[in-house]
Amino acid sequence: MPSVREQLLTALLAQLETIPGATAKREALLPETVPAGGLIILRDGDPGDPEVVLSPVTYLWEHQSEIEVILQRGQDDDSAALDTLLVAVGSALAADRSLGGLAEWLDWGAPKTSGLAIDGASALRGATVPVTIHYSSPDPLG
């Protein structure tokens, strides 16, 4: 059976896959070209150091992950297209903040936008969204 952490990241990716027109992947390399509807990459991130509750032993996590939202440059209004995709990401995340009951809470921050340049590739426009998954597990590896 997968760990709680793996189940949560799988559930988070599944929520991102519901965004119409966009392609969602996990831990993917940055491609030379991006699908027309945009690319969303979930980065697993860092679970950090848990708080530990005794009797029964329970590990309380604030797992920091990141969502990269990427568009191909060249559209008339890159900013509007990126904003539309970011709003769709926010709606997908808000649809189930408990990730099917696996998490206590899902929280995210404001996006940080950037232009991305890859040798030999068209310019990309992107943003990163920090995501915090609050959850508990009975074991640091479970």
Secondary structure, DSSP 8 states (H G I E B T S, - for coil): ---HHHHHHHHHHHHHTTSTT-EEEES----SS--TT-EEEEEEEE----EEETTTTEEEEEEEEEEEEEEES-STTHHHHHHHHHHHHHHHHHTTTTTTTT-SEEEE---EEEEE--TTS--EEEEEEEEEEEEEESSS--
